[in-house]
Amino acid sequence: MKKIQTVLLLGLTLVILGCSKLTLENYNKIEVGMKYDEVTQLIGQPDHCDDVMGVRSCQWGDEKRSIHVNFLAGQVLLFSSDNLK
């Protein structure tokens, strides 16, 4: 019984990791001028955002794998990524 539970848990983990929207393919779809809502539809809600002097800086992911997008007036101004595959 434990063997079946372990296999199911491993399978579920792989499905969840495989469904991540933080991919190089999705990153390549981001363009300067895109609206905030378009970016969140593409890669989901950000994990963290800061607003400073009219620029909203948002991060998706963590230290190992992430996408960073800066928005000005609700539109993409700059974006970068770390360790996407």
C-alpha positions as CSV (number, residue, x, y, z in Angstrom):
1,M,0.0,0.0,0.0
2,K,2.8,2.4,0.8
3,K,4.4,1.8,-2.6
4,I,1.2,2.8,-4.3
5,Q,0.9,6.0,-2.2
6,T,4.6,6.9,-3.0
7,V,4.1,6.4,-6.7
8,L,0.9,8.5,-6.7
9,L,2.6,11.2,-4.7
10,L,5.6,11.3,-7.1
11,G,3.2,11.3,-10.1
12,L,1.2,14.2,-8.7
13,T,4.4,16.2,-8.0
14,L,5.6,15.7,-11.6
15,V,2.2,16.9,-12.9
16,I,2.3,20.0,-10.8
17,L,5.9,20.8,-11.7
18,G,5.1,20.1,-15.4
19,C,2.2,22.6,-15.3
20,S,4.3,25.6,-14.3
21,K,3.8,28.7,-16.4
22,L,7.4,29.8,-15.7
23,T,8.8,28.5,-19.0
24,L,11.1,29.9,-21.6
25,E,8.3,29.6,-24.1
26,N,6.0,31.8,-22.0
27,Y,8.8,34.2,-21.2
28,N,9.4,34.7,-25.0
29,K,5.7,35.8,-25.4
30,I,6.2,38.8,-23.1
31,E,6.6,42.0,-25.0
32,V,7.3,45.6,-24.1
33,G,3.9,47.4,-24.0
34,M,1.9,44.4,-22.8
35,K,-0.7,45.2,-20.1
36,Y,-0.3,43.8,-16.6
37,D,-3.5,41.7,-17.1
38,E,-2.1,40.1,-20.2
39,V,1.1,39.1,-18.4
40,T,-0.8,37.6,-15.5
41,Q,-3.0,35.6,-17.9
42,L,0.2,34.3,-19.5
43,I,2.3,33.4,-16.4
44,G,-0.1,33.7,-13.5
45,Q,-0.2,36.0,-10.5
46,P,3.2,37.3,-9.3
47,D,4.7,36.0,-6.2
48,H,5.9,39.5,-5.2
49,C,5.5,43.1,-6.4
50,D,6.9,46.4,-5.2
51,D,5.7,49.9,-6.3
52,V,8.3,52.7,-6.4
53,M,7.8,56.1,-8.0
54,G,5.2,54.8,-10.5
55,V,7.1,51.7,-11.5
56,R,5.7,48.3,-10.4
57,S,8.4,45.6,-10.2
58,C,7.0,42.1,-10.0
59,Q,8.6,38.7,-9.6
60,W,7.4,35.2,-10.5
61,G,9.2,32.2,-9.1
62,D,12.1,32.1,-6.6
63,E,15.9,32.4,-6.4
64,K,16.4,29.3,-8.6
65,R,14.1,30.1,-11.4
66,S,12.2,33.4,-12.0
67,I,10.8,36.1,-14.3
68,H,11.0,39.8,-13.4
69,V,8.8,42.4,-15.1
70,N,8.7,46.1,-14.5
71,F,5.5,47.9,-15.4
72,L,5.1,51.6,-16.1
73,A,1.5,52.9,-16.3
74,G,0.3,49.2,-16.3
75,Q,2.4,48.2,-19.3
76,V,5.6,46.2,-19.6
77,L,8.7,48.5,-19.6
78,L,11.5,46.0,-18.9
79,F,11.6,42.2,-18.3
80,S,14.2,39.6,-17.5
81,S,14.5,35.9,-16.5
82,D,16.8,33.6,-14.6
83,N,17.3,29.9,-15.3
84,L,14.3,29.2,-17.4
85,K,14.2,26.0,-19.5
